[in-house]
Each structure stands twice: as C-alpha cells, then as structure tokens.
Amino acid sequence: MIKAVIFDLDDTLLWDEKSVKHAFERTCELAVKKYGLNPDELEAAVREHARKLYASYDTYEFTQMIGINPFEGLWANFLDEGEDFAKLKEIAPLYRREAWTAGLKSLGVDDPEFGLELAEAFPRERKKTALLFDDTIQVLDKLKGHYQLLMLTNGSPELQNTKLTLTPELVAYFDQIVISGDFGKGKPDPTIFEHTLKLLSLDKGEVVMVGDNLNTDILGAKRAGITSVWLNRHDRKPVDVKPTYEITNLLELLPILED
C-alpha cells in the first residue's frame, strides 16, 4: 500500500525549462535593442558557451554529483556551506560574464562591458519568472492529507530555496523537503533515496517517486528499489532506463496510487 509520494521539483512541479527560456528571451532583448542581434542566435550561442565553460571548471564533477546544471549557474549565488560551494561562489560571477561575452563575440560583438550587463540582467529576469505546471496544485490538493508528501530535488540549497520562495504556494503541501546539496549527493545515487525512506519512516514498497528525468529521478528510484513514475510531458522516448509507470501529466498519477 502506497503511503507516501516523493516528487521531483524542476520540470515536474515547477516549469523550470520555460522559466529559464523566458529569462533568456528578456535578457537577449537588450542585445536586440543595442546591437540588433538575433535573439534566438544569441541565446543558442550563450547556452553553448555556458555548457563548455561549466564543464571546464574543476567544480564540474561536484556539480554533476549534486545535480546543478549550467543554466542554474547563470543565476545562482551559491551561498551554501562547504568548500565546493565556496569555489562555485567564487567562480560564478566570472562564469556568467564570460558566457554572455563569448556569446556576443561569436555573433560579431566584442563588448565585455555589455556582456557583464547581460550577465547581471539574466538573474534578475529569472527571478521574475517562476511558473508552475497547470496540474501541479490540482494534484497536490488531491494528495494532501491522504499521503505523506516529500520533495526530493537536486541542486544548490540556496538556489532551490530561492525557487521555492518564488513559488510559496508549493511549500505548504510538503511534509519534508530534501535538497541534494544539503545531503551531499544527488539523484540518482541510491543513498539519497534511502535517506528519504528514513525520514518518512517507511519501507521502499510503501512509496513512489515521481519525476521527469529518467537519468536521475527514475534511475535513482530503480536503484533503491522504489516504484517509479516517469512524468513524460514532452513525448520523449525512453532509453536504457525503464520506469515502473509512465504518465503524460500529473493527473494520470491519481489512478496509479489508487490501484
């Protein structure tokens, strides 16, 4: 019998992908006004340079383990405890400036000062946009009071808590919130799932994990022996990792829990 539901945050409850896209669009508009650049081309260039830069730092292995992606690095402050987060805090301003400056340069604009202006604009714009999926609150309303609810999210505690501050309506639904940066390892490491079971005081057969990412949410649940529900909103094709269940929206979770 299912007694608890573990939810991922980003792109499961919170539409992070679209929120990031909005921030890029609004920031790139500044370059349209100043230099007449194509905003889509600038966004693509900045994303590409950000990925390459992010992977070049000696903090990359840590960010992979915790689950912090390059675009979170474009607006995170990393005000978290620990030596690795201290390194990220030091690197972040340079990383942001270089990603935007390199993006501009690849489109023929060599203007480091404007690159810095865009780097500082992106976090402001990202904090203006925090979108929940239409079915998020609807489903949480139905589950609250009938199941223990735990949020299990990868990332920097400071950044993930910022996202939750921007969407305060979410927090009240959850009995507990676990952030990988606090724990020290992220999904798909099975130990963070075992940690959640201890917090819930439940066995692995009494919980389900709901998430959009096969390689973190679903793989981690599988390694821990937990029933997994893959939220596949965009009709992606599964590769290698096979979920217990697959749904296209959160409302489809309800009959699974009632079985």
Sequence and secondary structure as in RCSB ss.txt:
>XXXX:A:sequence
MIKAVIFDLDDTLLWDEKSVKHAFERTCELAVKKYGLNPDELEAAVREHARKLYASYDTYEFTQMIGINPFEGLW
ANFLDEGEDFAKLKEIAPLYRREAWTAGLKSLGVDDPEFGLELAEAFPRERKKTALLFDDTIQVLDKLKGHYQLL
MLTNGSPELQNTKLTLTPELVAYFDQIVISGDFGKGKPDPTIFEHTLKLLSLDKGEVVMVGDNLNTDILGAKRAG
ITSVWLNRHDRKPVDVKPTYEITNLLELLPILED
>XXXX:A:secstr
   EEEE  BTTTB HHHHHHHHHHHHHHHHHHHH   HHHHHHHHHHHHHHHHHHSTTHHHHHHHT  TTTTTT
     SSHHHHHHHHHHHHHHHHHHHHHHHHTT   HHHHHHHHHHHHHHHHH   B TTHHHHHHHHBTTBEEE
EEE S HHHHHHHHHHSHHHHTT SEEEEHHHHS  TT HHHHHHHHHHHT  GGGEEEEES IIIIIHHHHHTT
 EEEEE TT     S   SEEESSGGGHHHHHH 
